């Protein structure tokens, strides 16, 4: 008799969806859970960077529950400016706080 015979550790783990070994499973990963915009608060501020550059910063939105690249695209299109995502923080070039705030409110986010 083996030490783990008849216990869950006796056999290699299997996929719950298809029943194959986890190493051989071809099932797609489960979709990431999304957080509704009305349950999130975005903090919009304007910062001055090196050489006098002004940047509008959107903070407070978690990367796991949001589509930050999609949100960045909408903000860039509405402002007509460039932007990026750094460490989960959205940055839009220029002083665009009014436009960014309007777009986020239209999408359902609470804005400070």
FENLINPE-V263065 format. One record per run of one state. SS is the DSSP state (helix for helix, strand for strand, loop for the rest). FROM is the first residue (numbers start at 1). LEN is the number of residues. If there is no record, write none. Layout:
SS;FROM;LEN
SS;FROM;LEN
//
This chain:
loop;1;13
strand;14;1
loop;15;6
strand;21;1
loop;22;15
helix;37;3
loop;40;1
strand;41;8
loop;49;1
helix;50;3
loop;53;1
strand;54;6
loop;60;8
helix;68;12
loop;80;3
strand;83;4
loop;87;2
strand;89;5
loop;94;3
helix;97;11
loop;108;2
strand;110;2
loop;112;1
//
